[in-house]
């Protein structure tokens, strides 16, 4: 974590019907929720939070089944979607008594952010989508096939392990793969309902097809597209200064609210 502060301003837990969710808050100012990617945790975003917390009230959350958050029922075979993760975000804003917020998401977190903007337009101040996709068809084909193989392998092995840590880890792998294979479901019609300003950032060597990212930008009414030449999916972590400059400029262009 950059800066002098070593501990979050606040941390806590939110219980929902499906999960127990962990969150942290850093800094003060206009609320900015940051959502990590598939298989990650809020810790992936701490370096970004350290910078952005100088200007914003940064809220980090471990998505259901990720990091310190946990699923209440994980052995029943039920899968979850980006839409349900967007419901978790809405519940967290209710819990924190935040009326509207900007949402920054990376990868699957970006998908959740866009889903939230569709479902809760009155609560979305702005969206920053980094390496996100609107539908599974937007994924690089080798990645999609690899996730299909992982999903099947984890499901097969789960038949032999019904309890314990290994069973939980196998179920996590299956659930994370299913999230990539089945979510999100953001058709052009749904994307066109987004009212908040949206910044789309992706690399030309990302795991998302460039043609798909361009299509998203064309469907979202108030969107800005930044394609980083030669950028990869992991570039978000390796080239932080480049991404931060885009994020800061975008957030400064979004009019802040007196009572978020």
GUZAMI-523684 format. One record per residue (C-alpha): x, y, z. Coordinates in steps of 0.02 Angstrom, whole numbers, plus 50000, padded with zeros to 5 digits. Layout:
N
XYZ...
END
This chain:
260
500005000050000500745016749948500715031650065500965033150252499355024550305499645006250343497865001250391496185004750310495085018650376493755005550406493474987050375492034975350405490874961650348489214961550258488084946450271486924942750125485764927850096487124919449991488784925150064489774934150196490754948150112492324956850173492664975150133493914988950172493825007850155495335018950122495365037950122493965050750109493035059849972491855054549832491535035749847492455024449725492155005649732493554994749662493194976849608494544963749578494604950349444494184931849437495084921749570495844937449649495494947949802495464966049860497334964749893497634964749705497044982949702497924989849855499284998749755497945007949654496945011549811498475019549890498515032549753496655035149726496275036449913497115053549910495605059749812494215047149845493415036449978494025019949905492985004649947493764987649915492724971849924493134953449907491844946349787490794931549845491874915949857493474926149837494804931849960494124933450137492314932750079491464915850083489944907250014488664901150140488204886150035489604880249923489314861449914487604861849831488284864149654487454881049628488414893149519488374912149529488394925949399489004943749372487194949449400487214941949575488884949949611488124966649559486754963449688488134961049818488834978049771487124986049789486964977949961488654984850013488165002449962486565000550063487574994350212488755009250200487305021350168488055027250004486785033649879487895034149724489665028949685490915027449545491415009449512493085003549445493264985249398494634974549326494214959349218492724950549299492604965549415492354976349261490944965049205490124966949376490334985849367489464986649199488094975049260487844986449410487725001749296486344992949197485394986949351485615002449460485795017749347485235029549485486645023449598488055023749469489055039849455490345032949333491115016449277492925012249238492974995549149494724988349132494904972849022493054968749039491874959948920490014960948893489734942848844490794926948849490924927648658492064942748682493424932148761494994926848670494534909448605496004899848684495534907148854493724901748834494254884048788495474883348934494104888549055492964875248983494294862049016494584868649193492724868549229492544850549174494104844549265493604852849429491834846049415492494828449383493684828749532492324835849645491404819249631492754811249735492904824749868491334830149959492034839550109493604847650175494834860550108495204851449945493354849849904493134868549935494624873049825493984862049683492264869749697493034887149693493954882749531492334876249455491344891549509492664903849448492734895049279490834895049265490824913749298491944916449147490964904249038489204910449080489374928849127489034942549094487494943648984487604961748930486774962748759486884978248653485114982648707485624982048891487244991648864486285005548779485315008548941486875013849038486695032249086488335034949180489935040149092491015024949058492885023349028493385007348938495235002648946495954987148865497574981448783497764976648602498484959948664497194957848801496174942248838494684951648768494514953148580494874970948521493364969948406492274965948557492954980648658492624992348511490864985348497490554988848681491155006748660489975008848514488475002448613488735012048776488055029648747489255040048853490865030048838492695033648808493855020348741495725018948777496615004748686498395002448747499484996748604500374980648649499464980148816499034963348894497814957849028499184958949159499714976149100498514983449228499744977849362501384980049268501054997249193500145005649336500695023449296499915022549122498255016049187498245028149333498455043249221496915037849121495915034149278496345050649364495935060949211494265052249190493765054049373494235072549370493075074849220491595067249313490675080349413490765076249600489195076149706488965085549869487975071549950488515054749878
END
